[in-house]
Amino acid sequence: MGDRVQHKKPSMSAEAREWLEQETDAQERRYAGIVAEQEALTPDREQWYAQFLEIVSTRGFNVTGDQRRVIPEDELPTRPDRDDAMKVVW
């Protein structure tokens, strides 16, 4: 099989490599900050879940126009056994 363009990696200058490392470090710091913020929201998120489930089981939600549907207790979802610090919906 012959040489193909996609198999050849272009050389990177020292300046470009340094810039790439700086950008990667900056993105990892931003990501760590986002993760910390999400984890700090965990107690609030638990409260939001409970409020949402109470609202849909008592007042219901709009299906279409002025029609509302109340979700009975047996149809409410049960909380899955997993950590959802980075997930808003479960």
C-alpha distances in whole Angstrom, upper triangle without the diagonal:
4,7,9,12,13,11,14,17,20,23,26,29,32,34,32,31,35,35,33,34,38,37,35,38,40,39,39,43,43,42,44,47,46,46,49,51,49,51,54,54,54,58,58,55,57,60,58,57,61,62,60,60,64,64,62,64,67,67,64,62,61,60,60,63,66,65,65,63,65,62,64,64,62,59,58,55,55,54,50,50,48,48,48,48,45,46,49,48,49
4,6,10,11,10,12,15,18,20,24,27,30,32,29,29,33,33,31,33,36,35,34,37,39,38,38,42,42,41,44,46,46,46,49,50,49,51,54,54,54,58,59,56,58,61,59,58,61,63,60,61,65,65,63,65,68,68,65,62,62,60,61,64,67,66,65,64,65,63,65,65,63,60,60,56,57,55,52,52,49,49,48,49,46,46,49,49,50
4,7,9,7,8,12,14,17,20,23,26,28,26,25,29,30,27,29,33,32,31,34,36,35,35,39,39,38,41,43,43,43,46,48,47,48,51,52,52,56,56,54,56,59,57,56,60,61,58,60,63,63,61,64,67,66,63,61,61,59,60,62,65,65,64,63,64,62,64,64,62,59,58,55,55,53,50,50,47,47,46,46,43,44,47,47,48
4,5,5,7,11,13,16,19,22,26,27,24,24,28,28,26,28,31,30,29,32,34,32,33,37,37,36,39,41,40,41,44,45,44,46,49,49,50,54,54,51,53,56,54,53,57,58,55,57,60,60,58,61,64,63,60,57,57,56,56,59,62,61,61,60,61,59,61,61,60,57,56,53,53,51,48,48,45,45,44,44,41,42,44,44,45
4,5,6,8,10,13,16,20,23,24,21,22,25,25,23,25,28,27,26,30,31,30,31,34,34,34,36,39,38,39,42,43,42,44,47,47,48,52,52,49,52,54,52,52,55,56,54,55,59,58,57,59,62,62,59,56,56,54,55,57,60,60,59,59,60,58,60,60,59,56,55,52,52,50,47,47,44,44,43,42,39,40,43,43,44
4,6,8,10,14,16,19,22,24,20,20,24,24,21,23,26,25,24,27,29,27,28,32,32,30,33,36,35,35,39,40,39,41,44,44,45,48,48,46,48,51,49,48,52,53,50,52,55,55,53,56,59,58,55,53,53,51,52,54,57,57,56,55,57,54,57,57,55,52,51,48,48,46,44,44,41,40,39,39,36,36,39,39,40
4,6,10,13,15,19,22,23,21,20,24,24,21,23,26,25,24,27,29,28,29,32,32,31,34,36,36,36,39,41,40,41,44,45,45,49,49,47,49,52,50,49,53,54,52,53,57,57,55,58,61,60,57,55,55,54,55,57,60,59,59,58,58,56,58,58,57,54,53,49,49,47,44,44,41,40,40,40,37,38,40,41,42
4,6,9,12,16,19,21,18,18,21,22,20,22,25,24,23,26,28,27,28,32,32,31,34,36,36,36,39,41,40,42,45,46,46,50,50,48,50,53,51,51,55,56,54,55,58,58,57,60,62,62,59,57,57,56,56,59,62,61,60,60,60,58,61,60,59,56,55,51,52,49,46,46,43,42,41,41,38,39,42,43,43
4,6,9,13,15,17,14,14,18,18,16,18,21,20,20,23,25,24,25,28,29,28,31,33,33,33,36,38,38,39,42,43,44,47,48,46,48,51,49,49,52,54,52,53,57,56,55,58,61,60,58,55,55,55,55,57,60,60,59,58,59,57,59,59,58,55,53,50,50,48,45,44,41,40,39,38,35,37,40,41,42
4,6,10,13,14,12,12,16,16,15,17,20,19,19,23,24,24,25,28,29,29,31,33,33,34,37,38,39,40,43,44,45,49,49,47,49,52,50,50,54,55,53,55,58,58,57,59,62,61,59,56,56,56,56,58,61,61,60,60,61,59,61,61,60,57,55,52,52,50,47,47,43,42,41,40,37,38,41,42,44
4,7,10,12,10,10,14,15,13,16,18,19,19,21,23,23,25,27,28,29,31,33,33,34,37,38,39,40,43,44,45,49,49,47,50,53,51,51,55,56,54,56,59,59,58,61,64,63,61,58,58,58,59,60,63,63,62,62,62,60,63,62,62,59,57,53,53,51,48,47,44,42,41,40,37,39,42,44,45
4,7,8,6,6,10,11,10,12,15,15,16,18,20,20,22,24,25,26,28,30,31,32,34,35,36,38,40,41,43,46,46,45,48,50,49,49,53,53,52,54,57,57,56,59,62,61,59,56,57,56,57,59,62,62,61,60,61,59,61,60,60,57,55,52,52,49,47,46,42,40,40,38,35,37,40,42,43
4,5,5,6,9,10,11,12,14,15,16,18,20,21,23,24,26,27,29,30,32,33,35,36,37,39,41,42,44,47,47,46,49,52,50,51,54,55,54,56,59,58,58,61,63,63,61,58,59,59,59,61,64,64,63,62,63,61,64,63,63,60,58,54,54,51,49,48,45,42,41,40,37,39,42,44,45
4,5,5,6,9,10,11,12,14,15,16,18,20,21,23,24,26,27,29,30,31,33,35,36,37,39,41,43,46,46,45,48,50,49,50,53,54,53,55,58,58,58,61,63,63,61,58,59,59,60,62,64,64,63,63,63,61,63,62,62,60,57,54,54,51,48,47,44,41,41,39,36,39,41,44,45
4,5,5,6,9,10,11,12,14,15,17,18,20,21,23,24,26,27,29,30,32,33,35,36,38,40,41,45,45,44,47,49,48,49,52,53,52,54,57,56,57,59,62,61,59,57,57,58,58,60,62,62,61,61,61,60,62,61,62,59,56,53,53,50,48,47,44,41,40,38,35,38,40,42,44
4,5,5,6,9,10,10,12,14,15,16,18,20,21,22,24,26,27,28,30,32,33,34,36,38,39,43,43,42,45,47,45,46,50,50,49,51,54,54,54,57,59,58,56,54,54,54,55,57,59,59,58,58,58,57,59,59,59,56,53,50,50,47,45,45,41,39,37,35,33,35,37,40,41
4,5,5,6,9,10,10,12,14,15,16,18,20,21,23,24,26,27,29,30,31,33,35,36,38,41,42,41,43,46,45,45,49,49,48,50,53,53,53,56,58,58,56,53,54,54,55,57,59,59,58,58,58,56,58,57,57,55,52,49,49,46,43,43,39,37,36,34,31,34,36,39,40
4,5,5,6,9,10,11,12,14,15,17,18,20,21,23,25,26,27,29,30,32,33,35,37,40,40,40,43,45,44,45,48,49,48,50,53,53,53,56,58,57,56,53,54,55,56,57,59,60,58,58,58,56,59,57,58,55,52,49,49,46,44,43,39,36,36,33,31,34,36,39,40
4,5,5,6,9,10,11,12,14,15,17,18,20,21,23,24,26,27,29,30,32,33,35,39,38,38,41,43,42,43,46,47,46,48,51,50,51,53,55,55,53,51,51,52,53,54,56,57,55,55,55,54,56,55,56,53,50,48,47,44,42,42,38,35,34,32,29,32,34,36,38
4,5,5,6,9,10,11,12,14,15,16,18,20,21,22,24,26,27,28,30,32,33,37,37,36,39,41,40,40,44,45,44,46,49,48,48,51,53,53,51,49,49,50,51,52,54,55,53,53,53,51,54,53,53,50,48,45,45,41,39,39,35,33,31,29,27,29,32,34,36
4,5,5,6,9,10,11,12,14,15,16,18,20,21,23,24,26,27,29,31,32,35,36,35,38,40,39,40,43,44,43,45,48,48,48,51,53,53,51,49,50,50,52,53,55,55,54,53,53,51,54,52,53,50,48,44,44,41,39,38,34,31,30,28,26,29,31,34,35
4,5,5,6,9,10,11,12,14,15,17,19,20,21,23,25,26,27,29,31,34,34,34,37,39,38,39,42,43,42,45,47,47,47,50,52,52,50,48,49,50,51,52,54,55,53,53,53,51,53,52,53,50,47,44,44,41,39,38,34,31,30,28,25,28,31,33,35
4,5,5,6,9,10,11,12,14,15,16,18,20,21,23,24,26,27,29,33,32,32,35,37,35,36,40,40,39,42,45,44,45,47,49,49,47,45,46,46,47,49,51,51,50,49,50,48,50,49,50,47,45,42,41,38,37,36,32,30,28,26,23,26,28,31,33
4,5,5,6,9,10,10,12,14,15,16,18,20,21,22,24,26,27,31,31,30,33,35,34,35,38,39,38,40,43,43,43,46,48,48,46,44,45,45,47,48,50,50,49,48,48,46,49,48,48,45,43,40,39,36,34,33,29,27,26,24,21,24,26,29,30
4,5,5,6,9,10,11,12,14,15,17,19,20,21,23,25,26,30,30,29,32,34,34,35,38,39,38,40,43,43,44,46,48,48,47,45,46,47,48,49,51,51,50,49,49,47,49,48,48,46,43,40,39,36,34,33,29,26,26,23,21,24,26,29,31
4,5,5,6,9,10,11,12,14,15,17,19,20,21,23,25,28,28,28,31,33,32,33,36,37,36,39,41,41,42,44,46,46,45,43,44,45,46,47,49,49,48,47,47,45,48,47,47,45,42,39,39,35,34,33,30,26,25,22,20,23,25,28,30
4,5,5,6,9,10,10,12,14,15,16,18,20,21,23,26,26,26,29,31,29,30,34,34,34,36,39,39,39,42,44,43,42,40,41,41,43,44,46,46,45,44,44,42,45,44,44,42,39,36,36,32,31,30,27,24,22,20,17,20,22,25,27
4,5,5,6,9,10,10,12,14,15,16,18,20,22,25,25,24,27,30,29,30,33,34,33,35,38,38,39,41,43,43,42,40,41,42,44,45,47,47,45,44,44,42,44,43,43,41,38,35,34,31,29,28,24,21,20,18,16,19,21,24,26
4,5,5,6,9,10,11,12,14,15,17,19,21,24,24,24,27,29,28,29,32,33,33,35,38,38,39,41,43,43,42,40,41,43,44,45,47,47,45,45,44,42,44,43,44,42,38,36,35,31,30,29,25,22,21,18,16,20,22,25,27
4,5,5,6,9,10,11,12,14,15,17,19,22,22,22,25,27,26,27,30,31,30,33,35,35,36,38,40,40,39,37,38,39,41,42,44,44,42,42,41,40,42,41,42,39,36,33,33,30,29,28,25,21,20,17,15,18,19,22,25
4,5,5,6,9,10,11,12,14,16,17,21,21,20,23,25,24,25,28,29,28,30,33,33,34,36,38,38,37,35,37,37,39,41,42,42,40,40,39,37,39,38,39,36,33,31,30,27,25,25,21,18,16,14,11,15,17,20,22
4,5,5,6,9,10,11,12,14,16,19,20,19,22,24,24,25,28,29,29,31,33,34,34,37,39,39,38,36,38,39,41,43,44,44,41,41,40,38,40,38,39,37,34,31,30,26,25,24,21,17,16,13,12,15,17,21,22
4,5,5,6,9,10,11,13,15,18,18,18,21,23,22,24,26,27,27,30,32,32,33,35,37,37,36,35,37,38,40,41,42,42,40,40,39,37,39,38,39,37,33,31,30,27,26,25,22,18,17,13,12,16,17,20,22
4,5,5,6,9,10,11,13,16,16,15,18,20,19,21,24,24,24,27,29,29,30,32,34,34,33,31,33,34,36,37,39,39,37,36,35,34,36,35,36,33,30,28,27,24,23,23,20,16,14,11,9,12,13,17,19
4,5,5,6,9,10,11,15,15,14,17,19,19,20,23,24,24,26,28,29,29,32,34,34,33,32,33,35,37,38,39,39,37,36,35,33,35,33,34,32,29,26,25,22,21,20,16,13,11,8,7,11,13,16,17
4,5,5,6,9,10,13,14,14,16,19,19,20,23,24,24,26,28,29,30,32,34,34,34,33,35,36,38,40,41,40,38,37,36,34,36,34,35,33,30,27,26,23,22,21,18,14,13,9,10,13,14,18,19
4,5,5,6,9,12,12,12,15,16,16,18,21,21,22,24,26,26,28,30,31,31,31,30,32,34,36,37,38,38,35,35,33,32,34,32,34,32,28,26,25,22,22,22,19,15,13,10,10,12,13,16,18
4,5,5,7,10,10,9,12,14,14,15,18,19,19,21,23,24,25,27,29,29,28,27,29,31,33,34,35,35,32,32,31,29,31,29,30,28,25,23,22,18,18,18,15,12,9,6,6,9,9,13,15
4,5,5,9,10,10,12,14,14,15,18,19,20,21,24,25,26,28,29,30,29,29,31,33,35,37,37,37,34,33,31,30,31,29,30,29,25,23,21,18,18,17,14,10,9,5,7,10,11,14,15
4,6,7,8,9,11,13,14,16,18,19,20,22,23,24,26,28,29,30,29,29,32,33,36,37,37,37,34,33,32,30,32,30,31,30,26,24,23,20,20,19,17,13,12,9,10,13,13,16,18
4,6,5,6,9,10,10,12,14,15,16,18,20,21,22,24,26,26,26,25,28,30,32,33,34,33,30,30,28,27,28,26,28,27,23,21,20,17,18,18,16,13,11,8,10,11,10,13,15
4,5,5,6,9,10,11,13,14,15,17,18,20,21,23,24,25,25,25,28,29,32,34,34,33,30,29,27,25,26,24,26,24,21,19,17,14,15,15,13,10,8,6,9,10,9,12,13
4,5,5,7,9,10,11,13,15,16,17,19,21,22,23,24,24,25,28,30,32,34,34,33,30,28,26,25,26,23,25,24,21,19,18,15,16,16,15,13,11,10,13,13,12,14,15
4,5,5,6,9,10,11,12,14,15,16,18,20,21,22,22,22,25,27,30,31,30,30,27,26,24,23,25,23,25,24,20,19,18,16,18,18,17,15,13,11,13,13,11,13,15
4,5,5,6,9,10,10,12,14,15,17,18,20,21,20,20,23,25,27,29,29,28,25,24,22,21,22,21,22,21,17,16,15,13,14,16,14,12,10,9,11,10,8,10,11
4,5,5,6,9,10,11,12,14,16,17,18,20,20,20,23,25,28,30,29,28,25,24,21,19,20,18,20,19,15,14,13,10,13,14,13,12,10,10,13,12,10,11,11
4,5,5,6,9,10,11,12,14,15,16,18,18,19,22,24,27,28,28,27,24,22,20,19,20,18,20,20,16,15,15,13,16,17,17,15,14,14,16,15,12,13,14
4,5,5,6,9,10,10,12,14,15,16,16,16,19,21,24,25,25,24,21,20,18,17,19,18,20,19,15,14,15,13,16,18,17,16,13,13,15,13,10,11,12
4,6,5,6,9,10,11,12,14,15,15,15,18,20,23,25,24,23,20,18,16,15,16,15,17,15,11,11,11,10,12,15,15,14,12,13,14,12,9,9,9
4,5,5,6,9,10,11,12,14,14,15,19,21,24,25,25,23,20,18,16,14,15,13,15,15,11,11,11,11,14,16,17,16,15,16,18,16,13,13,12
4,6,5,6,9,10,11,11,12,13,17,19,22,23,22,21,18,17,14,14,15,14,17,16,13,14,14,14,17,20,20,19,17,18,19,17,14,14,14
4,5,5,6,9,10,10,10,10,14,16,19,20,20,18,15,14,12,11,13,13,16,14,11,11,13,13,16,19,19,19,16,18,19,16,12,11,12
4,5,5,6,9,10,9,11,14,16,19,21,20,19,15,13,11,9,10,9,12,11,7,9,10,11,15,17,19,19,17,19,20,17,14,12,12
4,6,5,6,8,9,11,15,17,20,21,20,18,15,13,10,10,10,10,13,12,10,12,13,14,18,20,22,22,20,21,23,20,17,16,16
4,5,5,5,6,8,12,14,17,18,16,15,12,11,9,9,11,12,15,14,11,14,16,17,20,23,24,24,21,23,24,21,17,16,17
4,6,6,4,6,10,11,15,16,15,13,10,8,6,6,9,10,12,11,9,11,14,16,19,22,23,24,21,23,24,20,17,15,16
4,6,6,9,12,14,17,19,17,15,11,9,5,5,6,7,10,9,8,11,13,15,19,22,24,24,23,25,26,23,20,18,17
4,6,9,13,15,18,19,16,15,11,10,6,8,8,10,13,13,12,15,17,19,22,25,27,27,25,27,28,25,22,20,20
4,7,10,12,15,15,13,12,8,8,6,9,11,13,16,15,14,17,19,21,24,27,28,29,26,28,29,26,22,21,21
4,7,9,12,13,12,10,6,5,4,6,9,12,14,12,12,15,18,19,22,26,27,27,25,27,27,24,21,18,19
4,6,9,11,10,8,5,6,7,8,12,14,16,14,13,15,19,20,23,26,27,27,24,26,26,23,19,17,18
4,6,7,7,6,4,7,9,11,15,18,19,17,16,18,22,23,26,29,30,30,27,29,28,25,21,19,21
4,7,8,6,6,6,10,11,15,18,19,16,16,18,22,24,26,29,30,31,28,30,29,25,22,20,21
4,6,5,7,10,13,15,18,22,23,20,20,22,26,27,29,33,33,34,31,32,31,28,25,22,24
4,6,8,11,15,17,21,24,25,22,23,25,28,30,32,36,36,36,33,34,33,30,27,25,27
4,6,10,13,16,19,22,24,22,22,25,28,30,32,36,36,37,34,35,34,31,28,26,27
4,7,10,13,16,19,21,19,19,22,25,27,30,34,34,35,32,34,34,30,27,25,26
4,7,10,13,16,18,16,16,19,22,24,27,30,31,32,29,31,31,28,24,22,23
4,6,9,13,14,12,13,16,19,21,24,28,29,30,28,30,30,26,23,21,21
4,6,9,12,10,10,14,17,19,22,26,27,28,26,28,29,25,23,20,20
4,7,8,6,7,10,13,16,19,22,24,25,24,26,27,23,21,18,17
4,6,5,7,11,13,16,19,22,24,26,25,27,28,25,23,20,19
4,5,5,9,10,13,17,19,22,24,23,25,27,24,22,19,17
4,6,8,10,13,16,19,21,24,23,26,27,24,23,20,17
4,6,9,13,15,18,20,22,21,25,25,22,20,17,15
4,7,10,12,16,18,19,18,21,22,19,17,14,12
4,6,9,12,14,16,15,18,19,16,15,12,9
4,6,9,12,14,14,17,19,16,15,13,9
4,7,9,10,10,13,15,13,13,11,7
4,6,9,9,13,14,12,13,11,7
4,7,9,12,14,13,15,14,10
4,6,9,11,10,13,12,9
4,6,8,8,11,12,10
4,5,5,7,8,7
4,6,8,10,11
4,7,9,10
4,6,7
4,7
4
